[in-house]
Structures are given as C-alpha cells and as structure tokens.
Amino acid sequence: MFVPKALYENLPFGYFIVSGYLLTFNMTWPMLISAGLFYSAGCVTLVTRSANRRLDKQKQLGITNKLPELLYEYLPFIYGAIGVFTLVITKNSLFQFCAFTLIVLALRNLLCRHNNRNSSAKLF
C-alpha cells in the first residue's frame, strides 16, 4: 500500500490533533480513553521512527543511560501529556504555570533529541 510521503510523515501529528480535539470536546470517560489512545499511537509512531532513523552512534559507542531506554524515550511525551491535561482541567494559576513549564521542558527535550540524533558528531 502506497501512502504519500506528506501524509505518512505528518500522521503522528494528526494523531496528536485528534487527541487534543477529543480532550477538549467532551470530558467523558470514553472521550478521555480515546484521546489517550490517539496520543499513545502518535508517541509510539514517533519513537519508533526516531529509533529507526538514528544517525548517532549511541549503541555502538556503548553509551548507557541512567534511565531505562523505554522510559527515556517516552519521558518528553509523558511531560507533555501531564502538562496539557493539567492545563485543561485546572483553573489554578500555579498549576497552570507548572503545566506550562512541563510542556516547555518536553518541547526542549524533543528538540535537543532531534538535533542530536539527526546530525553527525560535533567537536563541541
């Protein structure tokens, strides 16, 4: 089955958009579960693609992480999910600030990870 590259590359982000829509549309249990499933599908798709497209040599160099590999890969997505969910359900400004901080931390981790994995080793 042939899928156009533009559609294939943006599919996980479509999952995230559908998840956000379901989360803001109605706060019933079936909607929350559906939003969680779409979000999880987007996360799994992005992590799997990232693992298959890695250009850095982390495993060949024997670099080990302090966190288990699975937790390390999904941690930015967990931060983002907690941040967005907290923004949606709370009106307390302190919790909203903490949620915004989690979202910024998640985006920072994802951008740094993308930069490190898609470029060759640098001297500095």
CNS distance restraints for C-alpha pairs under 8 A (distance, minus, plus):
assign (resid   3 and name CA) (resid   7 and name CA) 6.79 0.50 0.50
assign (resid   3 and name CA) (resid   8 and name CA) 6.21 0.50 0.50
assign (resid   4 and name CA) (resid   8 and name CA) 6.17 0.50 0.50
assign (resid   5 and name CA) (resid   9 and name CA) 5.93 0.50 0.50
assign (resid   6 and name CA) (resid  10 and name CA) 6.34 0.50 0.50
assign (resid   7 and name CA) (resid  11 and name CA) 5.97 0.50 0.50
assign (resid  10 and name CA) (resid  14 and name CA) 6.37 0.50 0.50
assign (resid  11 and name CA) (resid  15 and name CA) 6.41 0.50 0.50
assign (resid  11 and name CA) (resid  42 and name CA) 7.69 0.50 0.50
assign (resid  12 and name CA) (resid  16 and name CA) 6.43 0.50 0.50
assign (resid  12 and name CA) (resid  41 and name CA) 7.28 0.50 0.50
assign (resid  12 and name CA) (resid  42 and name CA) 4.23 0.50 0.50
assign (resid  12 and name CA) (resid  43 and name CA) 7.26 0.50 0.50
assign (resid  12 and name CA) (resid  45 and name CA) 6.25 0.50 0.50
assign (resid  12 and name CA) (resid  46 and name CA) 6.60 0.50 0.50
assign (resid  13 and name CA) (resid  17 and name CA) 6.22 0.50 0.50
assign (resid  13 and name CA) (resid  42 and name CA) 6.67 0.50 0.50
assign (resid  14 and name CA) (resid  18 and name CA) 6.17 0.50 0.50
assign (resid  14 and name CA) (resid  42 and name CA) 7.95 0.50 0.50
assign (resid  15 and name CA) (resid  19 and name CA) 6.08 0.50 0.50
assign (resid  15 and name CA) (resid  38 and name CA) 5.27 0.50 0.50
assign (resid  15 and name CA) (resid  39 and name CA) 6.18 0.50 0.50
assign (resid  15 and name CA) (resid  41 and name CA) 6.91 0.50 0.50
assign (resid  15 and name CA) (resid  42 and name CA) 5.33 0.50 0.50
assign (resid  16 and name CA) (resid  20 and name CA) 6.15 0.50 0.50
assign (resid  16 and name CA) (resid  38 and name CA) 6.62 0.50 0.50
assign (resid  16 and name CA) (resid  39 and name CA) 5.42 0.50 0.50
assign (resid  16 and name CA) (resid  42 and name CA) 6.17 0.50 0.50
assign (resid  17 and name CA) (resid  21 and name CA) 6.14 0.50 0.50
assign (resid  18 and name CA) (resid  22 and name CA) 6.15 0.50 0.50
assign (resid  18 and name CA) (resid  35 and name CA) 7.26 0.50 0.50
assign (resid  18 and name CA) (resid  38 and name CA) 6.92 0.50 0.50
assign (resid  19 and name CA) (resid  23 and name CA) 6.11 0.50 0.50
assign (resid  19 and name CA) (resid  34 and name CA) 7.32 0.50 0.50
assign (resid  19 and name CA) (resid  35 and name CA) 4.18 0.50 0.50
assign (resid  19 and name CA) (resid  36 and name CA) 6.82 0.50 0.50
assign (resid  19 and name CA) (resid  37 and name CA) 7.88 0.50 0.50
assign (resid  19 and name CA) (resid  38 and name CA) 5.36 0.50 0.50
assign (resid  19 and name CA) (resid  39 and name CA) 5.63 0.50 0.50
assign (resid  20 and name CA) (resid  24 and name CA) 6.23 0.50 0.50
assign (resid  20 and name CA) (resid  35 and name CA) 6.90 0.50 0.50
assign (resid  21 and name CA) (resid  25 and name CA) 5.77 0.50 0.50
assign (resid  22 and name CA) (resid  26 and name CA) 6.58 0.50 0.50
assign (resid  22 and name CA) (resid  31 and name CA) 5.84 0.50 0.50
assign (resid  22 and name CA) (resid  32 and name CA) 7.22 0.50 0.50
assign (resid  22 and name CA) (resid  34 and name CA) 7.30 0.50 0.50
assign (resid  22 and name CA) (resid  35 and name CA) 5.53 0.50 0.50
assign (resid  23 and name CA) (resid  27 and name CA) 6.46 0.50 0.50
assign (resid  23 and name CA) (resid  31 and name CA) 6.65 0.50 0.50
assign (resid  23 and name CA) (resid  32 and name CA) 6.15 0.50 0.50
assign (resid  23 and name CA) (resid  35 and name CA) 5.89 0.50 0.50
assign (resid  24 and name CA) (resid  88 and name CA) 7.50 0.50 0.50
assign (resid  26 and name CA) (resid  31 and name CA) 6.45 0.50 0.50
assign (resid  27 and name CA) (resid  31 and name CA) 6.34 0.50 0.50
assign (resid  27 and name CA) (resid  32 and name CA) 6.40 0.50 0.50
assign (resid  28 and name CA) (resid  32 and name CA) 6.21 0.50 0.50
assign (resid  29 and name CA) (resid  33 and name CA) 6.08 0.50 0.50
assign (resid  30 and name CA) (resid  34 and name CA) 6.08 0.50 0.50
assign (resid  31 and name CA) (resid  35 and name CA) 5.99 0.50 0.50
assign (resid  32 and name CA) (resid  36 and name CA) 6.11 0.50 0.50
assign (resid  33 and name CA) (resid  37 and name CA) 6.16 0.50 0.50
assign (resid  34 and name CA) (resid  38 and name CA) 6.22 0.50 0.50
assign (resid  35 and name CA) (resid  39 and name CA) 6.09 0.50 0.50
assign (resid  36 and name CA) (resid  40 and name CA) 5.99 0.50 0.50
assign (resid  37 and name CA) (resid  41 and name CA) 6.10 0.50 0.50
assign (resid  38 and name CA) (resid  42 and name CA) 6.30 0.50 0.50
assign (resid  39 and name CA) (resid  43 and name CA) 6.25 0.50 0.50
assign (resid  40 and name CA) (resid  44 and name CA) 6.07 0.50 0.50
assign (resid  41 and name CA) (resid  45 and name CA) 6.09 0.50 0.50
assign (resid  42 and name CA) (resid  46 and name CA) 6.22 0.50 0.50
assign (resid  43 and name CA) (resid  47 and name CA) 6.10 0.50 0.50
assign (resid  43 and name CA) (resid  74 and name CA) 7.40 0.50 0.50
assign (resid  43 and name CA) (resid  77 and name CA) 6.73 0.50 0.50
assign (resid  44 and name CA) (resid  48 and name CA) 5.97 0.50 0.50
assign (resid  45 and name CA) (resid  49 and name CA) 6.14 0.50 0.50
assign (resid  46 and name CA) (resid  50 and name CA) 6.04 0.50 0.50
assign (resid  47 and name CA) (resid  51 and name CA) 6.14 0.50 0.50
assign (resid  47 and name CA) (resid  73 and name CA) 6.69 0.50 0.50
assign (resid  47 and name CA) (resid  74 and name CA) 7.51 0.50 0.50
assign (resid  48 and name CA) (resid  52 and name CA) 6.31 0.50 0.50
assign (resid  49 and name CA) (resid  53 and name CA) 6.09 0.50 0.50
assign (resid  50 and name CA) (resid  54 and name CA) 5.99 0.50 0.50
assign (resid  54 and name CA) (resid 117 and name CA) 5.42 0.50 0.50
assign (resid  54 and name CA) (resid 118 and name CA) 6.50 0.50 0.50
assign (resid  55 and name CA) (resid 117 and name CA) 5.57 0.50 0.50
assign (resid  55 and name CA) (resid 118 and name CA) 5.59 0.50 0.50
assign (resid  55 and name CA) (resid 119 and name CA) 6.61 0.50 0.50
assign (resid  55 and name CA) (resid 120 and name CA) 6.83 0.50 0.50
assign (resid  56 and name CA) (resid 116 and name CA) 7.23 0.50 0.50
assign (resid  56 and name CA) (resid 117 and name CA) 5.31 0.50 0.50
assign (resid  56 and name CA) (resid 118 and name CA) 7.14 0.50 0.50
assign (resid  56 and name CA) (resid 119 and name CA) 7.12 0.50 0.50
assign (resid  56 and name CA) (resid 120 and name CA) 6.40 0.50 0.50
assign (resid  56 and name CA) (resid 121 and name CA) 7.07 0.50 0.50
assign (resid  57 and name CA) (resid  61 and name CA) 6.06 0.50 0.50
assign (resid  58 and name CA) (resid  62 and name CA) 6.41 0.50 0.50
assign (resid  58 and name CA) (resid  63 and name CA) 5.52 0.50 0.50
assign (resid  59 and name CA) (resid  63 and name CA) 6.21 0.50 0.50
assign (resid  65 and name CA) (resid  69 and name CA) 7.13 0.50 0.50
assign (resid  67 and name CA) (resid  71 and name CA) 6.51 0.50 0.50
assign (resid  67 and name CA) (resid  72 and name CA) 5.84 0.50 0.50
assign (resid  68 and name CA) (resid  72 and name CA) 6.12 0.50 0.50
assign (resid  69 and name CA) (resid  73 and name CA) 6.16 0.50 0.50
assign (resid  70 and name CA) (resid  74 and name CA) 6.42 0.50 0.50
assign (resid  71 and name CA) (resid  75 and name CA) 5.76 0.50 0.50
assign (resid  74 and name CA) (resid  78 and name CA) 6.25 0.50 0.50
assign (resid  75 and name CA) (resid  79 and name CA) 6.23 0.50 0.50
assign (resid  75 and name CA) (resid 106 and name CA) 7.89 0.50 0.50
assign (resid  76 and name CA) (resid  80 and name CA) 6.19 0.50 0.50
assign (resid  76 and name CA) (resid 105 and name CA) 7.51 0.50 0.50
assign (resid  76 and name CA) (resid 106 and name CA) 4.38 0.50 0.50
assign (resid  76 and name CA) (resid 107 and name CA) 7.25 0.50 0.50
assign (resid  76 and name CA) (resid 109 and name CA) 6.23 0.50 0.50
assign (resid  76 and name CA) (resid 110 and name CA) 6.53 0.50 0.50
assign (resid  77 and name CA) (resid  81 and name CA) 6.09 0.50 0.50
assign (resid  77 and name CA) (resid 106 and name CA) 6.65 0.50 0.50
assign (resid  78 and name CA) (resid  82 and name CA) 6.15 0.50 0.50
assign (resid  79 and name CA) (resid  83 and name CA) 6.06 0.50 0.50
assign (resid  79 and name CA) (resid 102 and name CA) 5.52 0.50 0.50
assign (resid  79 and name CA) (resid 103 and name CA) 6.38 0.50 0.50
assign (resid  79 and name CA) (resid 105 and name CA) 7.48 0.50 0.50
assign (resid  79 and name CA) (resid 106 and name CA) 5.62 0.50 0.50
assign (resid  80 and name CA) (resid  84 and name CA) 6.07 0.50 0.50
assign (resid  80 and name CA) (resid 102 and name CA) 6.31 0.50 0.50
assign (resid  80 and name CA) (resid 103 and name CA) 4.84 0.50 0.50
assign (resid  80 and name CA) (resid 106 and name CA) 5.56 0.50 0.50
assign (resid  80 and name CA) (resid 107 and name CA) 7.79 0.50 0.50
assign (resid  81 and name CA) (resid  85 and name CA) 5.97 0.50 0.50
assign (resid  82 and name CA) (resid  86 and name CA) 5.97 0.50 0.50
assign (resid  82 and name CA) (resid  99 and name CA) 7.16 0.50 0.50
assign (resid  82 and name CA) (resid 102 and name CA) 7.59 0.50 0.50
assign (resid  83 and name CA) (resid  87 and name CA) 6.21 0.50 0.50
assign (resid  83 and name CA) (resid  98 and name CA) 7.56 0.50 0.50
assign (resid  83 and name CA) (resid  99 and name CA) 4.03 0.50 0.50
assign (resid  83 and name CA) (resid 100 and name CA) 6.22 0.50 0.50
assign (resid  83 and name CA) (resid 101 and name CA) 7.72 0.50 0.50
assign (resid  83 and name CA) (resid 102 and name CA) 5.40 0.50 0.50
assign (resid  83 and name CA) (resid 103 and name CA) 5.43 0.50 0.50
assign (resid  84 and name CA) (resid  88 and name CA) 6.26 0.50 0.50
assign (resid  84 and name CA) (resid  99 and name CA) 6.73 0.50 0.50
assign (resid  84 and name CA) (resid 100 and name CA) 7.94 0.50 0.50
assign (resid  84 and name CA) (resid 103 and name CA) 7.20 0.50 0.50
assign (resid  85 and name CA) (resid  89 and name CA) 6.29 0.50 0.50
assign (resid  86 and name CA) (resid  90 and name CA) 5.91 0.50 0.50
assign (resid  86 and name CA) (resid  95 and name CA) 7.15 0.50 0.50
assign (resid  86 and name CA) (resid  96 and name CA) 6.83 0.50 0.50
assign (resid  86 and name CA) (resid  99 and name CA) 5.90 0.50 0.50
assign (resid  87 and name CA) (resid  91 and name CA) 7.67 0.50 0.50
assign (resid  87 and name CA) (resid  95 and name CA) 7.69 0.50 0.50
assign (resid  87 and name CA) (resid  96 and name CA) 5.47 0.50 0.50
assign (resid  87 and name CA) (resid  99 and name CA) 6.07 0.50 0.50
assign (resid  87 and name CA) (resid 100 and name CA) 7.63 0.50 0.50
assign (resid  90 and name CA) (resid  95 and name CA) 7.05 0.50 0.50
assign (resid  90 and name CA) (resid  96 and name CA) 6.99 0.50 0.50
assign (resid  91 and name CA) (resid  95 and name CA) 7.78 0.50 0.50
assign (resid  91 and name CA) (resid  96 and name CA) 7.11 0.50 0.50
assign (resid  92 and name CA) (resid  96 and name CA) 6.22 0.50 0.50
assign (resid  93 and name CA) (resid  97 and name CA) 6.07 0.50 0.50
assign (resid  94 and name CA) (resid  98 and name CA) 6.32 0.50 0.50
assign (resid  95 and name CA) (resid  99 and name CA) 6.06 0.50 0.50
assign (resid  96 and name CA) (resid 100 and name CA) 6.09 0.50 0.50
assign (resid  97 and name CA) (resid 101 and name CA) 6.16 0.50 0.50
assign (resid  98 and name CA) (resid 102 and name CA) 6.27 0.50 0.50
assign (resid  99 and name CA) (resid 103 and name CA) 6.31 0.50 0.50
assign (resid 100 and name CA) (resid 104 and name CA) 6.24 0.50 0.50
assign (resid 101 and name CA) (resid 105 and name CA) 6.11 0.50 0.50
assign (resid 102 and name CA) (resid 106 and name CA) 6.09 0.50 0.50
assign (resid 103 and name CA) (resid 107 and name CA) 6.23 0.50 0.50
assign (resid 104 and name CA) (resid 108 and name CA) 6.07 0.50 0.50
assign (resid 105 and name CA) (resid 109 and name CA) 6.16 0.50 0.50
assign (resid 106 and name CA) (resid 110 and name CA) 6.20 0.50 0.50
assign (resid 107 and name CA) (resid 111 and name CA) 6.07 0.50 0.50
assign (resid 108 and name CA) (resid 112 and name CA) 6.08 0.50 0.50
assign (resid 109 and name CA) (resid 113 and name CA) 5.95 0.50 0.50
assign (resid 110 and name CA) (resid 114 and name CA) 6.03 0.50 0.50
assign (resid 111 and name CA) (resid 115 and name CA) 6.14 0.50 0.50
assign (resid 112 and name CA) (resid 116 and name CA) 6.09 0.50 0.50
assign (resid 113 and name CA) (resid 117 and name CA) 6.03 0.50 0.50
assign (resid 114 and name CA) (resid 118 and name CA) 6.02 0.50 0.50
assign (resid 115 and name CA) (resid 119 and name CA) 6.36 0.50 0.50
assign (resid 116 and name CA) (resid 120 and name CA) 7.87 0.50 0.50
